[in-house]
Amino acid sequence: MYLKINTITFLMIIFSFAANAQFRTDFKSFTSDNNKYIPGILKNSSFISNDINSKLNVATNALSTNTSSPDLMLFGNVGNNILNSFKGDNVYLHLAGIASTVLIVTTNTDYKVNKFFYEHEEYGKVASPITRIGFYLPFVVGGSLFAYGKIKSDDEVLGASFAVLQSSLIALAYNSLLKAITGRPHPDYAGSYDPEGLSKTFRFGILRGGVFWGWPSGHTSSTMAVVSSLTNYYPDKTWLKIAGYSLVAYMIYGVTAVHQGRMHWFSDAVAAAFMSYAIGSTVGKYYRNKLDQAGNPVAVQSPPLSFNFSIQF
C-alpha cells in the first residue's frame, strides 16, 4: 500500500511539470504569432453589455413604493368608535370611573378635599388659568391641527386633528348624558347646611341637575379626550405623554380647587379621566391605523435584471 501511494504521487508530480512546460511553450508561441491581435482583444472585449447602467437604473427605480392618500374624515368610523370605546379592556376603565367615585364618596374624601380648598382659597388661584381654557381646549388644539394639516397638505397632522375633534365630541355627548341622569349637585361648602351630606348626593333621573354641573367633570373629560387621542395617535412621542398627562393632572387639580372648591367634587374629575381615556385612546388608535394602512408600502415588481457577456474580435 505504501509503495503504491508513493508511485502515484511521483507520477502526478511528473505530469504537472510536463503540463507546465507545455503551457509555457504554447503561450509563448501564441503571443509571438498573435501579438498584433492581443491589443484589439483587450480593446474590443466587452464583459458587460452597454445597457447595464440603464438596467440598473430601472431596477433601482422599481424599488420605489406606492402610497395611497388616506380617506380621512371627521366622523369616519364614528359608530364603531363609540361602540369600541365600551368594549374589551375599555369596559374596565368605565367601571374604574364608577368604582373610584364610590370609594372617594364613601370614605368622605370628597368632603375633606372640598373643605380643604374652601379654607385655603389661595390654592384655588393657582388653578384658575387651566379651568378657563378647559372647555375650549379641544377646539383650539383640533382646529389648529386641522388648519396646519390643510395648509401643508399633511395627512398625518390632519388625522391628528380628526382624532382630537371626534374623541372630544363623543366624550362631550357621553359626559352630558351621565350628568343628565345622575343629577349630582356641585360643591357648595358655604351655602349648604350639610356639606358632608351634599358630597354624597346623587339625584338619579332625567335632568334633575342639568348638564353643566355634576358628575363627571366636563373640563377633565375634554382634556383627557384631547391628550389620550393624541398620545395614542403618536405613541412614540414620549414628550407628548409627559406634557399631556401633566396637563390632565393640572386640570383635575384645577376643577377641584378653583373658586374655593365650588366647581367640582374630586371624584367628578377622577371618574372623567378614566372614562374619557377609553374614548380618546380608541379614536386615536383608529386614525393611526387608518393612516398607517394607507401609507403601507406596496412593492413594485421589478423587471428581470440580465447581463450580456461577450468577447469581440
N, C-alpha and C positions, 0 to 999 in steps of 0.2 A: 504493500500500500504506500509506504513512504517513498519508494523508488518511482512509482507511478506518478505521484503528485509532483515530484520534482522534475520529472521528464516533461510533463505537461507545461509546467511553469517555464521551463527552459525554452520549449518550442514557442510559447506566446511571446517571450522576450525577443526571440529571433525574428518572429513575424512583425512585431512592432517596429523594430529597427529597419526592416526591409520596406515596410509600408511608408515609413517616414522618409526614407531615402528616395523612394519612387515619387512621393508627393513633391519633394523639393525639386526633383528633376523636371516633373510635369509642370509645376508652377513657373519655373524659370523659363521653360520652353514657351509656355503660354504668354508670359509677359514680353518675351522677346519678339514673338510672332504677332502679337495683337496690341503692342504698345500704343499704336495710334488710335485704337478703339476705346481704351480704358477711360480717357477724359470724357469722351462722349457718353459712355455709360453712366458715369457719375453725374454728368451734367444733365442728362435727359431722364435719369431714373426718377420715378415718382412712386413713393411708397404709400402716399395718401392722396386721394383724388383732390382736385382743386376745389370741389364743393364742400369740403369737410367743415369749413368755418360757417358756411350758411346752414348746414345741417345741425351744427352745434347750437347756433342761434335759434333755430326752430325748436330744438329740444328744450332749450332754456326757457323760451317764451311759453312753451307748453306747460311749464311748472307753475305758471301763474294760476290764480284761483278766481272763481266766480263767486260773487256775493250778491244776494238779493236784498233790496231795501225792505226793512221790516214794516209790516202793516200795523202801525201803532195808532191806537185811538184812545180817547179819554175814557170811554165806557167799554173798552174792549174786555170781553170775558167777565163783565161785572157780575152777572148772575152766578156763575161758578165761583168767582172770587168771594162773594158773600157766603155761599154755602161752604166753601173750603175754609173760611175763617172760623167755622164752628164744627169742623170735622177733625178727626185724628188727634194729634197732640194739642191742637188749639182748644179742644174741649177743656183740658186741664187748666189752661190759662183763664178761661171764663169762670171755672169753678174756684180757681185761686182768688179771683176777684171777689167772689161771694164769700168764700171762707175767711179771707183776710178781714172783710168787713165785720163778719160775725165775731171774730176774735178780738178785733180792736174795740168794737162796741161793748161786748160783754165784759171786757177787762177794764172798762172805764178809761181806756187810753184816749179815746176821742175827747171825752170831757176834760181830762187832765191836760192834754195838749192845748185845747181851746182856752182853758183857764190861764195857762202859762202865757200865751200870746196876748190875752186880754190884759194881763197885769204887766206885760213888758211890750208896750207899744213900739218902742224903738226898734225891735227886731222886725216888725212888720214893714217899717220904712225901707229896709234893705230889699224887701221883696216886691216893692211897688213896680219897678221897671218891667219885670217879666210878666206880671199879670196884665199889663197894659197892651202887650203885643201878642199874648197867647191866642186870642181868638183869630187874629189876622195872620198868624204865622203861616198856615197852610197856603193862603192866597199870595202872600209875599214870596215865600220860597218857591211854590209851584209856579206862580206867574212869572217869576224871574227866570227860572229854568226854561219855561216854555218859550219866552221871548228870545233867550240866548240860543236855544236849540233851533228855532225857526230862522233867526238871522244868520247863524253859522251853518245851517243845514246839517246839524249834528244830531243824528238819530239817537245816540246814546243819552245825550242830555234831554232830548225830547221825551224819551221813555222815562227818565227820572222824574220829569215834571208830571207826567200822567200818573206815575206811581204815587206821588205825593198827593195830587188832587183827588184821585179816585179813592185812595185809602182814607183821606180826610172826610170826604163826603159820606162814605159808608160809616165811618166812626161817628160822625155827627148825627146821622139818622138813628143809629143804634143807641147812642147816648141819649138822644131826645126821647126815644121810646122808653128806655129804662126810667128816666126821670118822670115821664108821664104816668107810669104805673106804680112807682114806688112812693112818690109823694113825700120825700124826705125834706123837712124844713132846714133852712140854712142855720148856722150857729148864731145865737144872739144872747151872749152871756149876760149882758147888762139888761136887756129888755125882757128876759124870761124870768118868771118866778121860780122855775125849776130847770136850770141849765143842764143839770145832770140827766134829768128825765128827758129833756129835749134831745140830748145826744143819742138817745135810744129810740127815738120816734120815727116810725115809717107809716105813712098813710096809704096803704095799698088800695088801688082803684084806678080810676081814669081821671087824669088831670087834677088831682087833689092838691098838688103842689106846683103845678105849672111845669114848664120845660126849661126854665132859665136857672133857677136854683135846684139843688138836690143832688141825688146820687145817681151816677158817678160824676166826677168833675169834668166839665166840658173842656176847660182850658188844658187840663192834663191829658185828656183824651186826644185832642187835636195835636198837641205837641208830640205825644208818643206816636201818633199815626205818621207824622212827618219824619221823625227820626227813625222809626223801625222800618218804614218803607225804603228810606234812603240807605240805611246800613245793610239791608238785605239786597238792595239793588246793586250796591257797591260793597260786596262782602270783604274785599281785600283792603279796604281803606281803614286802617286802624285809627287814624286821627279823627275820622268821622264818627266812629263809635265812641271815642273818648269825649269829644266835644258834644255829640248828640245826647248821650245819656247823662252827661253832666247838666245839660240844659233841661232834661226831663226832671232830674233831681231838684234843680233850682225851681222849676215850676211847681213841683209837689210842695216844696217849702213855701213858695210864694202864695199859693191859693189857701194854704193853711194858716199863714201868719198875717197876711195883709189885713188892714182895717181892724186891727185887734182881734183877728181870727173870725171875722164875721162872714167871710166869703164861702168857705167850705170846711167840713169836717175832714180830719186827717184821713179817715177811711175812704172818703169820697175820692181822694186823689190816688190812693194806693190801688183801689179797685179799677179806676180808669186806666192806670198804667198797664195792669195785667191784661185787661180786655182789649185795649186798643193795640197792644203789641201783636195780638193774634191777627188782627185785621191788617195792620201795616206790613207785617212780615209776609203775609200771604200775598198781598198785592205786589209788594216789591219783588218777590221771587217770581211771580208770574211775568212781570215786564222784563226782568233779567233773562229768563228762559226764552221769552219771545224774541228778544234781541239777539241772544246767542244762537238760536236756531236759524234766524235769518242770515246771520253772518258766518255760519258754519262753512268752511272751505269745501268746495266741490272740485275734486281733481279733474283736470282736463286730460283726456287720453292723448299721449304724445305719439307722433309718428315714429316708426322704427328708424333707428339710427344705424346707418350702414357705412362701411369704409371700403373704398376701392383700392386694391393693391396691384400695382403694375410696374413693370420694368420696360422701358422703351430703348430700342437700339437704333 
